Amino acid sequence: MNLTDGGLPIQGKSYLMRIDADGIFRLYSYDLKQEGHWSIEWPSSPNRCSPKGVCGINSYCVTMGAAIDCRCLPRFKSVNPGNQA
């Protein structure tokens, strides 16, 4: 969803809201005057493990720097190891 109404954006910025593939809702801005790139203005959570269900049943999420890792509980194995975050 774009926050501008199709006319010229107010103060030279365009905004975009979306839920990214990692499940985090983010607000992005684009500075039209500097012809830059999309920048994150606000994330709903800085923790990529926050969205429920990111790792599936019988597993839990661990942050490892910028990446996340889905781990199974003791004595459990992932049903679909290729479908982890």
C-alpha positions in Angstrom: 0.0 0.0 0.0 1.4 3.4 -1.0 0.5 6.2 1.4 0.6 8.9 -1.3 -2.6 9.5 -3.3 -1.0 9.4 -6.7 -0.1 13.1 -6.8 3.2 14.6 -5.8 4.2 13.3 -2.4 4.4 15.6 0.5 7.9 16.9 1.3 9.5 14.9 -1.5 9.0 11.4 0.1 7.0 8.4 -1.0 6.0 5.8 1.6 5.4 2.0 1.3 4.0 -0.3 4.0 4.3 -4.1 3.6 4.6 -7.4 5.4 8.0 -8.8 4.3 8.7 -12.4 3.6 10.1 -12.8 7.1 6.7 -11.8 8.6 7.8 -8.4 9.9 5.5 -5.4 9.0 7.7 -2.5 7.9 7.2 1.2 6.8 9.6 2.3 4.1 10.4 5.7 2.7 12.0 6.9 -0.5 13.5 10.4 -0.8 12.6 11.7 -4.2 14.9 14.7 -4.0 18.0 12.5 -3.6 16.9 9.7 -5.8 18.1 7.3 -3.2 16.8 3.9 -2.2 14.0 2.6 0.0 14.9 3.0 3.7 13.2 1.4 6.7 11.4 4.0 8.7 9.8 1.7 11.2 9.6 -2.1 11.8 6.9 -3.7 13.9 9.6 -5.7 15.6 13.4 -5.7 15.4 13.3 -9.4 16.3 13.0 -11.7 13.2 11.9 -14.5 15.5 8.8 -12.6 16.7 6.3 -13.6 14.0 4.4 -16.7 15.2 4.9 -19.9 13.3 8.2 -18.8 11.7 9.7 -22.2 12.5 6.7 -24.4 12.6 5.5 -27.1 15.0 7.9 -28.5 17.7 10.6 -26.1 16.9 11.9 -22.8 18.2 13.6 -19.8 16.6 17.1 -18.6 17.5 18.7 -15.4 16.2 22.2 -15.6 14.9 23.3 -12.1 14.0 21.2 -11.1 11.0 20.1 -14.6 10.3 17.7 -16.9 12.2 17.9 -20.6 12.9 15.0 -23.0 13.5 15.9 -25.7 16.0 13.9 -28.7 17.1 13.1 -29.7 20.7 15.1 -32.6 22.1 14.1 -36.0 20.5 12.2 -34.2 17.6 13.2 -33.9 14.0 11.9 -31.4 11.4 9.2 -32.9 9.2 10.3 -30.7 6.3 13.9 -29.4 6.8 13.8 -27.5 3.5 10.9 -25.3 4.8 12.7 -23.6 7.6 13.1 -19.9 7.9 
